[in-house]
């Protein structure tokens, strides 16, 4: 998961630098731009898709607030630790949903390297039958 986030940040940074270079050259030469990334035109999400993501964020925030209030009921110990862990997990969910929102808003969901759709061509090592495993 962390490797995916690092790959996403690298891809975003590389694309941003390329877009800014194109924009600078276009301004100098007075031409209009149409952006494509890896041969694909950048398409932002529709308003309904963004609205759906915002609804998910609202639900996650309510769930996180409920988890925080549950944690505040305890003064310490295992129960409070578990409740705080649940609240922290919910906060991470909110962060991921915000990343999804802005990626969709600016058309970054379909970028190569971010979608995670790449699968290794061959499994690592040699595939053996169960009887040959030992």
HELIX and SHEET records of a PDB file:
HELIX    1   1 UNK A    2  UNK A   29  1                                  28    
HELIX    2   2 UNK A   47  UNK A   72  1                                  26    
HELIX    3   3 UNK A   77  UNK A  105  1                                  29    
HELIX    4   4 UNK A  130  UNK A  132  5                                   3    
SHEET    1   A 2 UNK A  36  UNK A  37  0                                        
SHEET    2   A 2 UNK A  40  UNK A  41 -1                                        
END                                                                             
